[in-house]
């Protein structure tokens, strides 16, 4: 499946900005960064896998509860299922999605310059 097809299919997944709960800027930034990393996952899946495997191993070593391990297991299952599954999981809406994104293994895939630009350009949340 080509990159555009994967992105289109993932876009049909539940959108991450649909819940009506009030959220702070940290949550909005996390959602924006997870959207921004999607093309990098698709363009270089092999590198993305390497980063995620390393991050999951570090998270697992530091995990102190079954609750945290369940989030790590969820990400690991998505990783094993492929790029599309990772993208769909990263777009999980609501509080569950926000929790998953806090335990993300995607750190290090998105170039730092892009992360900084997104953080600077993101409007302040009232």
C-alpha positions as CSV (number, residue, x, y, z in Angstrom):
1,X,0.0,0.0,0.0
2,X,1.5,3.4,-0.9
3,X,2.0,6.3,1.5
4,X,-1.0,8.3,0.3
5,X,-3.3,5.3,0.7
6,X,-2.1,4.7,4.2
7,X,-2.5,8.3,5.1
8,X,-6.0,8.4,3.6
9,X,-7.0,5.3,5.4
10,X,-5.6,6.5,8.7
11,X,-7.4,9.8,8.3
12,X,-10.7,7.8,8.3
13,X,-9.8,6.6,11.8
14,X,-11.3,8.3,14.7
15,X,-9.9,11.9,14.7
16,X,-7.9,12.9,17.8
17,X,-9.5,16.3,18.2
18,X,-13.2,15.3,18.4
19,X,-13.7,15.2,22.2
20,X,-15.2,18.2,23.9
21,X,-13.2,17.9,27.1
22,X,-11.2,21.0,27.9
23,X,-7.5,20.3,27.4
24,X,-4.4,22.2,28.1
25,X,-1.7,23.3,25.7
26,X,0.4,20.2,26.5
27,X,-2.3,18.0,25.2
28,X,-2.9,20.1,22.1
29,X,0.9,20.1,21.5
30,X,1.1,16.4,21.9
31,X,-1.7,15.9,19.4
32,X,-0.1,18.2,16.9
33,X,3.3,16.5,17.2
34,X,1.7,13.1,16.7
35,X,0.0,14.3,13.5
36,X,3.3,15.8,12.3
37,X,5.3,12.6,12.8
38,X,3.0,10.5,10.6
39,X,4.8,11.2,7.3
40,X,8.1,10.4,8.9
41,X,6.8,7.1,10.1
42,X,5.6,6.3,6.6
43,X,8.7,7.6,4.7
44,X,11.2,5.6,6.8
45,X,9.4,2.8,8.5
46,X,12.6,0.9,9.2
47,X,14.1,3.8,11.1
48,X,10.8,4.5,12.9
49,X,10.8,0.8,14.0
50,X,14.3,1.1,15.4
51,X,13.4,4.2,17.4
52,X,10.2,2.7,18.7
53,X,11.8,-0.6,19.7
54,X,14.5,1.3,21.6
55,X,12.0,3.6,23.3
56,X,9.7,0.7,24.2
57,X,12.6,-1.1,25.8
58,X,13.6,1.9,27.9
59,X,10.0,2.5,28.9
60,X,9.5,-1.1,29.9
61,X,12.7,-0.9,32.0
62,X,11.3,2.1,33.9
63,X,7.7,1.0,34.2
64,X,6.5,0.7,37.7
65,X,2.9,-0.4,37.3
66,X,0.7,-2.7,35.4
67,X,-1.2,0.3,34.1
68,X,1.9,1.7,32.5
69,X,2.8,-1.7,31.1
70,X,-0.6,-1.9,29.5
71,X,0.1,1.3,27.5
72,X,3.5,0.0,26.5
73,X,2.0,-3.3,25.4
74,X,-0.6,-1.4,23.3
75,X,2.1,0.5,21.5
76,X,4.2,-2.6,21.0
77,X,1.2,-4.4,19.5
78,X,0.7,-1.5,17.1
79,X,4.3,-1.6,16.2
80,X,4.1,-5.3,15.4
81,X,1.1,-4.7,13.2
82,X,2.8,-2.0,11.1
83,X,2.9,1.7,10.2
84,X,-0.8,2.1,9.7
85,X,-1.6,0.6,13.1
86,X,0.9,2.9,14.8
87,X,-0.7,5.9,13.1
88,X,-4.2,4.8,13.9
89,X,-3.2,4.3,17.6
90,X,-1.5,7.7,17.7
91,X,-4.8,9.2,16.6
92,X,-6.9,7.6,19.4
93,X,-9.4,10.2,20.6
94,X,-10.3,11.3,24.1
95,X,-8.6,10.7,27.4
96,X,-7.4,7.2,26.4
97,X,-5.6,8.7,23.4
98,X,-4.1,11.4,25.5
99,X,-2.8,8.9,27.9
100,X,-1.4,6.7,25.1
101,X,0.4,9.7,23.6
102,X,2.0,10.5,27.0
103,X,3.6,7.0,26.8
104,X,4.5,7.4,23.1
105,X,7.5,5.5,21.7
106,X,7.6,7.9,18.8
107,X,10.0,10.4,20.5
108,X,13.0,10.9,18.3
109,X,11.4,10.3,15.0
110,X,10.2,13.8,14.3
111,X,13.2,16.2,13.6
112,X,13.8,18.6,16.5
113,X,13.5,21.6,14.2
114,X,10.0,20.6,13.3
115,X,9.1,20.0,16.9
116,X,10.3,23.5,17.8
117,X,8.4,25.1,14.9
118,X,5.2,23.4,15.9
119,X,5.6,24.4,19.5
120,X,6.3,28.1,18.5
121,X,3.4,28.3,16.1
122,X,0.8,26.5,18.2
123,X,-1.8,29.0,19.5
124,X,-2.1,29.4,23.2
125,X,-5.0,27.5,24.7
126,X,-7.3,29.7,27.0
